[in-house]
Amino acid sequence: MRRGLKYVPPALLLLALLELTVFVLVGRAVGFGAAVLLVFGASLLGLVLLRREGMRAWRSFRAAAQAGRPPGPEVTDGLVGLLGALLLAMPGLVSGVVGLLLLVPPLRRLAGGGVRRATERRVSSMVAGDLFGPRRVRVYRGAPQPAPEPSPSPSPGPAPSPQPVTDPGKAIEGEIVDR
C-alpha cells in the first residue's frame, strides 16, 4: 500500500497539467466564457449528484442490512456513484468526463465489479463472504482418482512418512462463478 503513495504527487501534477491543457484546448475551440460555464455547470451538477448519490447509497445500504442481505453490492455501487459525483464536482473537464462516465449504469456496474474484486483480494475470505455473500461455485463430478501406491523402501532406516489417503469416489472439479 505504501509503495504506491510515492506516485501520488507526480500523478496529481500530471492530472493538473492535463486538466489545464484540455481547458485551454476547449477554450480555444468554443471560447473562454463557454469553457468556464461548462466547468462551472459540471461542478454544480456534480454537487447536486453528490447529495443524491450519497442519499441513494445510504438508503440501499440500510435496506440490504434490514433485509439481512450482504451489503457489499450496495456499498460498491454507492462508492462508485459517489466517486463519479465527486469527480464531476471537481473543477476540470477531464475529471468531469470520467465522473460522468462512472455514473452511466453499464460502466458503473463494470467499475463496481472491479471494486468488488479488489476488495475480495485485500480482505479475508470470511469478511468477503460477509460483505458480498457466499461465492457461487459450479461443481462437476470428476473421474475417480487412483490411490497412490506406496514406494518400496530400499534401506531399513527410519520409517517413511505416511502417504495421504485419497477417497477415489469423491473427486470433484469446480470453478468460482462471478456473479
ZAVEXKE-346965 format. One line per field, with one value per residue (C-alpha): residue in one letter; chain; x, y, z. Coordinates in steps of 0.2 Angstrom, whole numbers, plus 5000, padded with zeros to 4 digits. Example, Ala and Ser with C-alpha at 12.3 -4.5 7.8 and 13.67 -1.06 7.14 Angstrom:
<lofis>
residuo = (A_S)
cadena = (A_A)
c1 = (5062_5068)
c2 = (4978_4995)
c3 = (5039_5036)
</lofis>
This chain:
<lofis>
residuo = (M_R_R_G_L_K_Y_V_P_P_A_L_L_L_L_A_L_L_E_L_T_V_F_V_L_V_G_R_A_V_G_F_G_A_A_V_L_L_V_F_G_A_S_L_L_G_L_V_L_L_R_R_E_G_M_R_A_W_R_S_F_R_A_A_A_Q_A_G_R_P_P_G_P_E_V_T_D_G_L_V_G_L_L_G_A_L_L_L_A_M_P_G_L_V_S_G_V_V_G_L_L_L_L_V_P_P_L_R_R_L_A_G_G_G_V_R_R_A_T_E_R_R_V_S_S_M_V_A_G_D_L_F_G_P_R_R_V_R_V_Y_R_G_A_P_Q_P_A_P_E_P_S_P_S_P_S_P_G_P_A_P_S_P_Q_P_V_T_D_P_G_K_A_I_E_G_E_I_V_D_R)
cadena = (A_A_A_A_A_A_A_A_A_A_A_A_A_A_A_A_A_A_A_A_A_A_A_A_A_A_A_A_A_A_A_A_A_A_A_A_A_A_A_A_A_A_A_A_A_A_A_A_A_A_A_A_A_A_A_A_A_A_A_A_A_A_A_A_A_A_A_A_A_A_A_A_A_A_A_A_A_A_A_A_A_A_A_A_A_A_A_A_A_A_A_A_A_A_A_A_A_A_A_A_A_A_A_A_A_A_A_A_A_A_A_A_A_A_A_A_A_A_A_A_A_A_A_A_A_A_A_A_A_A_A_A_A_A_A_A_A_A_A_A_A_A_A_A_A_A_A_A_A_A_A_A_A_A_A_A_A_A_A_A_A_A_A_A_A_A_A_A_A_A_A_A_A_A_A_A_A_A_A)
c1 = (5000_5013_5024_5011_5010_5026_5017_5003_5011_5018_5001_4992_5004_5001_4982_4983_4993_4981_4966_4974_4979_4961_4954_4965_4960_4942_4943_4951_4938_4922_4928_4934_4917_4909_4923_4921_4902_4905_4917_4905_4890_4898_4904_4886_4879_4892_4887_4869_4873_4884_4870_4858_4871_4875_4857_4854_4869_4863_4845_4851_4864_4850_4838_4850_4855_4837_4833_4848_4857_4875_4878_4893_4885_4875_4891_4902_4888_4886_4905_4907_4892_4899_4916_4908_4898_4914_4924_4911_4910_4929_4933_4940_4934_4944_4938_4921_4920_4927_4914_4900_4906_4906_4888_4882_4874_4884_4901_4896_4892_4909_4918_4908_4914_4932_4930_4922_4936_4949_4941_4940_4958_4963_4951_4950_4938_4926_4925_4922_4908_4900_4901_4896_4888_4894_4903_4894_4904_4900_4904_4907_4909_4927_4934_4939_4957_4968_4975_4994_5004_5017_5035_5046_5059_5077_5085_5079_5082_5069_5051_5044_5031_5014_5006_4990_4975_4963_4945_4944_4925_4924_4934_4926_4931_4924_4926_4921_4907_4907_4890)
c2 = (5000_5012_5008_5017_5033_5039_5041_5051_5068_5066_5059_5074_5086_5077_5077_5096_5098_5088_5097_5114_5108_5102_5118_5128_5117_5118_5137_5139_5129_5136_5152_5156_5161_5145_5134_5142_5140_5122_5119_5128_5119_5102_5106_5112_5096_5086_5094_5090_5072_5070_5073_5062_5048_5049_5048_5034_5024_5026_5020_5005_5000_5001_4991_4977_4977_4977_4963_4953_4953_4955_4974_4973_4976_4991_4998_4996_5003_5018_5021_5021_5033_5044_5044_5048_5063_5069_5069_5078_5091_5094_5109_5101_5094_5078_5073_5079_5067_5052_5056_5057_5040_5032_5037_5028_5012_4999_5007_5009_4990_4987_4998_4991_4973_4979_4987_4971_4960_4972_4971_4952_4951_4963_4955_4938_4925_4927_4946_4945_4932_4944_4958_4950_4934_4916_4914_4903_4888_4877_4859_4844_4826_4821_4804_4794_4796_4780_4779_4781_4765_4765_4765_4751_4757_4752_4754_4749_4767_4777_4774_4784_4797_4790_4794_4805_4794_4799_4793_4788_4790_4808_4818_4834_4849_4866_4884_4900_4909_4928_4935)
c3 = (5000_5005_4989_4978_4989_4981_4964_4971_4970_4952_4947_4954_4945_4928_4931_4934_4918_4908_4915_4911_4893_4890_4897_4885_4870_4874_4877_4860_4852_4860_4868_4885_4893_4886_4893_4910_4910_4905_4920_4932_4926_4928_4945_4950_4943_4952_4969_4966_4961_4976_4988_4978_4976_4995_5000_4987_4994_5012_5008_4998_5012_5025_5015_5012_5031_5036_5024_5030_5014_5012_5009_4998_4981_4988_4996_4980_4969_4981_4982_4963_4962_4975_4966_4950_4958_4967_4951_4942_4956_4955_4943_4927_4911_4911_4929_4924_4910_4920_4934_4921_4914_4931_4933_4917_4923_4912_4916_4934_4936_4927_4940_4954_4949_4949_4966_4972_4966_4973_4990_4989_4986_5001_5014_5021_5014_5029_5028_5009_5012_5025_5013_4996_5002_4998_4982_4969_4964_4949_4954_4942_4947_4942_4937_4952_4955_4959_4976_4976_4978_4992_4986_4992_5005_4999_5017_5034_5040_5048_5044_5029_5032_5029_5011_5011_5009_4995_4993_4975_4973_4979_4967_4961_4950_4952_4947_4955_4945_4945_4950)
</lofis>
